[in-house]
Amino acid sequence: MDWEILLYIAAIVAAIGFLAACIGLAVLLVGLKNTMKEVADTVAGLENQLQGVLLETTNLLHKTNELTEDVQDKSEKLNTVVDAVRGVGNSVTDLNSTVRRITTTVSAQVEQNEDKIAQVVQWSNVALGIRDKWKERKVYETSTTSHYEKPAPGQKRLPESDY
């Protein structure tokens, strides 16, 4: 009998152990259920946020494409301007070399004709001297032959001179 009681006691201990294991499993499953519910809520929130991010990303992609097209258009226009500036630069370079060539030619011609230029300057000075003498003579002749008949209104008569 002793074995029977021990068998019953062992069965009761096993039953109590099984009951404890079931209760522990139940507590674990309830906690896991709560955790899974929180995970499900978090995933649902993430889905909503992901939809918002996806919408923002799509809008950003469209704006980026528009900006890229705008930059390409402006780049093509800028290329035209750069080509025009390059043409102006080439024209200025050509003009500089032409002016340099003309200046060199003129300098060479001046050096070759230096004596002739000096003669022209001398003859010009002589001609200007003759012209000045001619004007002085005309002024002298005019001043000796003219008399003032009437002074202009408001003007005094000059005294007569005996030159």
KAMOHU-V712427 format. One record per residue. N is the residue number from 1. D_FIRST is the distance of its C-alpha to the first C-alpha in Angstrom with 1 decimal. Layout:
n | d_first
N | D_FIRST
N | D_FIRST
This chain:
n | d_first
1 | 0.0
2 | 3.5
3 | 5.0
4 | 4.9
5 | 6.3
6 | 8.4
7 | 9.5
8 | 10.5
9 | 12.2
10 | 13.8
11 | 15.0
12 | 16.4
13 | 18.1
14 | 19.5
15 | 20.6
16 | 22.2
17 | 23.8
18 | 25.1
19 | 26.4
20 | 28.1
21 | 29.5
22 | 30.8
23 | 32.3
24 | 33.9
25 | 35.2
26 | 36.6
27 | 38.4
28 | 39.7
29 | 41.0
30 | 42.6
31 | 44.3
32 | 45.3
33 | 46.7
34 | 48.8
35 | 50.0
36 | 50.9
37 | 52.8
38 | 54.7
39 | 55.4
40 | 56.6
41 | 58.9
42 | 60.2
43 | 60.9
44 | 62.7
45 | 64.8
46 | 65.5
47 | 66.7
48 | 69.1
49 | 70.3
50 | 70.7
51 | 72.8
52 | 75.0
53 | 75.3
54 | 76.1
55 | 78.8
56 | 80.3
57 | 80.2
58 | 82.0
59 | 84.6
60 | 85.0
61 | 85.4
62 | 88.1
63 | 89.9
64 | 89.7
65 | 91.2
66 | 94.0
67 | 94.6
68 | 94.7
69 | 97.3
70 | 99.3
71 | 99.3
72 | 100.4
73 | 103.3
74 | 104.4
75 | 104.2
76 | 106.4
77 | 108.9
78 | 108.7
79 | 109.5
80 | 112.6
81 | 113.6
82 | 112.9
83 | 115.1
84 | 117.9
85 | 117.7
86 | 117.8
87 | 120.9
88 | 122.5
89 | 121.7
90 | 123.4
91 | 126.4
92 | 126.7
93 | 126.5
94 | 129.2
95 | 131.3
96 | 131.0
97 | 132.1
98 | 135.0
99 | 136.1
100 | 135.8
101 | 137.9
102 | 140.5
103 | 140.7
104 | 141.2
105 | 143.9
106 | 145.6
107 | 145.5
108 | 147.0
109 | 149.8
110 | 150.5
111 | 150.9
112 | 153.1
113 | 155.3
114 | 155.4
115 | 159.2
116 | 159.8
117 | 157.6
118 | 159.5
119 | 162.8
120 | 161.5
121 | 160.4
122 | 163.9
123 | 165.7
124 | 163.5
125 | 164.4
126 | 168.1
127 | 167.8
128 | 166.1
129 | 168.8
130 | 171.5
131 | 169.8
132 | 169.6
133 | 173.3
134 | 174.1
135 | 172.2
136 | 174.0
137 | 177.3
138 | 176.6
139 | 175.5
140 | 178.6
141 | 180.9
142 | 179.2
143 | 179.4
144 | 183.1
145 | 184.2
146 | 182.2
147 | 183.2
148 | 181.3
149 | 183.1
150 | 180.8
151 | 177.7
152 | 174.6
153 | 174.0
154 | 172.7
155 | 173.9
156 | 176.7
157 | 179.5
158 | 179.6
159 | 182.7
160 | 185.1
161 | 185.1
162 | 187.9
163 | 186.2
